[in-house]
Every structure is written in structure tokens, then in C-alpha cells.
């Protein structure tokens, strides 16, 4: 199992960028006392956004909204007068 929190060097290796570049990033940084760690999930989410990909949670929320709207339109007579 891979750790969720990464050291600066591990985050740099994961992103395949120099550690100096990771140091400049504020995204995904978690401060534990005097130590800085980088959240792997936050890094992944940011990369997904940069690539124009949707995250699973946003897809599921959009799908839930579509299904709710469909249900409401199909069952509007049950809602009664507005």
C-alpha cells in the first residue's frame, strides 16, 4: 500500500519534477508540526483538473443531479401545487 502523505522528494518523484518545483506549490501541502507533507489525492485531483478530466466525485454528483431532475420531471404530478 502506498502512503497518502508524501515527503517533498517523494512528491517530486511522483510528479516527475524537481523538488524545488514542489517547494513552490501550495497545493496538497499538509503541515504536521514543522514537517511539510504532500497529499497524493490532492496532487492527483489538481493534475486531473489541469488535464481537463473530471474527478469521480464530480461525475457522480452530476449524475445524481441528472437523475434527480429526471425523477422530478417524471413525477411532477406527485409534488402537488407549487
C-alpha positions in Angstrom: 0.0 0.0 0.0 1.3 3.4 -0.9 1.3 6.2 1.7 -1.1 9.0 1.1 1.2 11.7 2.5 4.4 12.2 0.7 7.7 13.9 1.6 8.8 16.7 -0.7 11.2 14.4 -2.5 8.5 11.7 -2.8 6.1 14.2 -4.2 8.7 15.4 -6.7 9.4 11.8 -7.8 5.7 11.1 -8.1 5.1 14.2 -10.2 8.5 13.8 -12.0 9.6 17.3 -11.4 12.5 18.8 -9.3 12.0 19.1 -5.6 12.4 22.9 -6.0 9.3 22.9 -8.1 7.3 21.0 -5.5 8.5 23.5 -2.9 6.8 26.3 -4.9 3.5 24.5 -4.9 1.0 25.2 -2.2 -1.5 22.6 -3.4 -1.8 19.5 -1.4 0.7 20.7 1.3 -0.1 19.5 4.8 1.9 20.9 7.7 2.4 18.4 10.5 4.3 20.3 13.3 7.4 21.5 11.5 7.2 19.0 8.7 5.6 19.5 5.3 3.9 16.6 3.5 2.0 16.5 0.2 -1.3 14.8 -0.1 -1.2 12.3 -3.0 -5.0 12.6 -3.6 -4.8 16.5 -3.7 -2.0 16.2 -6.2 -4.0 13.8 -8.3 -7.1 16.0 -8.3 -5.1 19.0 -9.3 -3.5 17.1 -12.2 -6.9 15.8 -13.3 -8.2 19.4 -13.4 -5.1 20.6 -15.4 -5.7 17.8 -17.8 -9.4 18.7 -18.2 -10.5 15.4 -16.5 -13.4 15.3 -14.1 -12.9 13.6 -10.7 -15.1 10.7 -9.8 -16.9 12.7 -7.1 -17.9 15.5 -9.5 -19.0 12.9 -12.1 -21.2 11.1 -9.5 -22.6 14.4 -8.3 -23.5 15.5 -11.8 -25.1 12.1 -12.5 -27.1 12.3 -9.3 -28.3 15.8 -10.3 -29.4 14.5 -13.7 -31.2 11.5 -12.2 -33.0 13.8 -9.6 -34.1 16.2 -12.4 -35.4 13.3 -14.4 -37.3 11.9 -11.5 -38.8 15.2 -10.7 -39.9 15.8 -14.2 -41.4 12.3 -14.5 -43.2 12.6 -11.2 -44.2 16.3 -11.1 -47.8 15.4 -10.6 -46.9 13.9 -7.2 -45.4 17.2 -6.0 -48.7 18.9 -5.9 -49.3 22.6 -6.5 -46.3 24.9 -6.1 
